[in-house]
Amino acid sequence: MNASTSTSGELGTLAAATGRRCTKSNRRARAAADGYWRLVAAGEPFRLLFPLGALIGVAGVMMWPLFIWHVTATYPGQWHARVMIEGFVTSFVIGFLGTALPRMLEVPRVSIYETLGFAGAVIGIAWLHITGGTARGDQLFFITLATLAGLLMVRGLLFRRDVPPPGFVLVFLGLGSALFGAGVHVVADAAPSILPVWALPLGRLLLYQGYLVFPIMGIGAFLLPRFFGLPNRQSFPESLALPPGWLSRAGFAALCGGVVLSGFVVEVLGDARVGNALRALGIMAYFFREVPVHRAGFGGGSLALGLRLALLSMPLAYVLMAIWPERSFSLLHLLFISGFSLLTLIVASRVVLGHSGQAEKFRSTLWSVLTLTALVALAMLTRVSADWMPAIRMSHYAYAAVAWVAGVLVWAAFILPGVMRKDEE
């Protein structure tokens, strides 16, 4: 009887201790969640939109192996492209611009309600495209991007205390390209007969390429020198009026952007070789002057290594497409995979590390970033080479997709947790 009572008491004590630990664990989990949402509400939409973008990217890329392995029956060509451009990329564009631009201009930050609205919109865009609602997905994308541009412009016009970096004329050219491309597709779905013959091909090029090329040039000129320890030629003293030298740099950015834009137009007019050459020329001229990476040596850590590969991939893709325009469909994946997607994730890594008190890792060896870079490079090589091997083409499409997804999952596991951490400094 005494032994039974003793055992019951011990079990009761153990249950109480377990209950206390569970309660403490639940409280810590609730506190962490509350802290996370407070960080998002503090005007840092990247903390929600970067993880969401990674998830959308994985979903968009996995459409290929699922189709090839007969899990799904619908060919994903157009839907995959839309999910990646209008969902994956847009999540990172909104997260970055919504965090960075209000700080640069010293204007009111993006509210939690605006962040949640944008998050819901990109989820809706991706879902509509995945389920075959391409026309509605394009419409929602157009509305979302127009809302982002409008919010940033209103804040800039009414509240700014500083001018943006001169290269940001290219950012707005990129947003304009996306709006034009999406708008053309919306009109084509509703009333295709009213469009001139050149509108849809030009809209497709501007949506799939211009939307990314121009902001990468504009943001890159301001941000990328930090990766390589180079002087920032886009940095000017705080001023409401345009500081000396600003107009000349903005003019050079507009000139290079115009060369790239002319490349799209020339391709639509029928000369893909010259069109691609003009794009390569505009990109290389701008980065050679504004971000002279060739002067930076080969140090800088893992982020700089991944960035070098991404920066090399963009003009190289256009040069190769100028030489072999008949292989453009394959070579575009050099631009998209190791160019656009890798650069997006490398810049996002720096944003996450910088906003989570891990700035000391900027120039460190990060195995997660090296793994990401290696797997993205493997995915690019596998996808580009697949079209030279017709007998195993489709299986290589699947392997390329799996390699890219694996790289993003490694990145998400080791870099993305930083969105939960506050920068104490």
Secondary structure as the mmCIF struct_conf table of DSSP 4:
data_model
#
loop_
_struct_conf.conf_type_id
_struct_conf.id
_struct_conf.beg_label_comp_id
_struct_conf.beg_label_asym_id
_struct_conf.beg_label_seq_id
_struct_conf.end_label_comp_id
_struct_conf.end_label_asym_id
_struct_conf.end_label_seq_id
HELX_RH_AL_P HELX_RH_AL_P1 ASN A 2 ALA A 41
TURN_TY1_P TURN_TY1_P1 ALA A 42 GLY A 43
TURN_TY1_P TURN_TY1_P2 PRO A 45 PRO A 45
HELX_RH_AL_P HELX_RH_AL_P2 PHE A 46 ILE A 68
TURN_TY1_P TURN_TY1_P3 TRP A 69 HIS A 70
BEND BEND1 VAL A 71 VAL A 71
BEND BEND2 THR A 74 THR A 74
HELX_RH_AL_P HELX_RH_AL_P3 GLY A 77 ARG A 82
HELX_RH_PI_P HELX_RH_PI_P1 VAL A 83 VAL A 89
HELX_RH_AL_P HELX_RH_AL_P4 THR A 90 LEU A 105
TURN_TY1_P TURN_TY1_P4 GLU A 106 GLU A 106
HELX_LH_PP_P HELX_LH_PP_P1 PRO A 108 SER A 111
HELX_RH_AL_P HELX_RH_AL_P5 ILE A 112 ILE A 130
TURN_TY1_P TURN_TY1_P5 THR A 131 GLY A 132
HELX_RH_AL_P HELX_RH_AL_P6 THR A 134 PHE A 159
BEND BEND3 ARG A 161 ASP A 162
HELX_LH_PP_P HELX_LH_PP_P2 VAL A 163 PRO A 165
TURN_TY1_P TURN_TY1_P6 PRO A 166 GLY A 167
HELX_RH_AL_P HELX_RH_AL_P7 PHE A 168 ALA A 190
HELX_RH_3T_P HELX_RH_3T_P1 PRO A 192 ILE A 194
BEND BEND4 LEU A 195 LEU A 195
TURN_TY1_P TURN_TY1_P7 VAL A 197 TRP A 198
HELX_RH_AL_P HELX_RH_AL_P8 ALA A 199 LEU A 205
HELX_RH_PI_P HELX_RH_PI_P2 LEU A 206 GLY A 210
HELX_RH_AL_P HELX_RH_AL_P9 TYR A 211 LEU A 223
TURN_TY1_P TURN_TY1_P8 LEU A 224 LEU A 224
HELX_RH_AL_P HELX_RH_AL_P10 PRO A 225 PHE A 228
TURN_TY1_P TURN_TY1_P9 GLY A 229 GLY A 229
TURN_TY1_P TURN_TY1_P10 ARG A 233 GLN A 234
BEND BEND5 LEU A 240 ALA A 241
HELX_LH_PP_P HELX_LH_PP_P3 LEU A 242 PRO A 243
TURN_TY1_P TURN_TY1_P11 PRO A 244 GLY A 245
HELX_RH_AL_P HELX_RH_AL_P11 TRP A 246 VAL A 268
TURN_TY1_P TURN_TY1_P12 LEU A 269 GLY A 270
HELX_RH_AL_P HELX_RH_AL_P12 ALA A 272 GLU A 290
HELX_RH_3T_P HELX_RH_3T_P2 VAL A 293 ARG A 295
BEND BEND6 ALA A 296 ALA A 296
TURN_TY1_P TURN_TY1_P13 GLY A 297 PHE A 298
BEND BEND7 GLY A 300 GLY A 300
HELX_RH_AL_P HELX_RH_AL_P13 GLY A 301 ILE A 323
HELX_RH_3T_P HELX_RH_3T_P3 PRO A 325 ARG A 327
HELX_RH_AL_P HELX_RH_AL_P14 SER A 328 LEU A 335
HELX_RH_PI_P HELX_RH_PI_P3 PHE A 336 SER A 341
HELX_RH_AL_P HELX_RH_AL_P15 LEU A 342 GLY A 354
TURN_TY1_P TURN_TY1_P14 HIS A 355 GLY A 357
HELX_RH_3T_P HELX_RH_3T_P4 ALA A 359 LYS A 361
TURN_TY1_P TURN_TY1_P15 PHE A 362 ARG A 363
BEND BEND8 SER A 364 SER A 364
HELX_RH_AL_P HELX_RH_AL_P16 TRP A 367 ALA A 386
TURN_TY1_P TURN_TY1_P16 ASP A 387 TRP A 388
HELX_RH_3T_P HELX_RH_3T_P5 PRO A 390 ILE A 392
HELX_RH_AL_P HELX_RH_AL_P17 ARG A 393 PHE A 414
TURN_TY1_P TURN_TY1_P17 ILE A 415 ILE A 415
HELX_RH_3T_P HELX_RH_3T_P6 LEU A 416 MET A 420
BEND BEND9 ARG A 421 ARG A 421
#
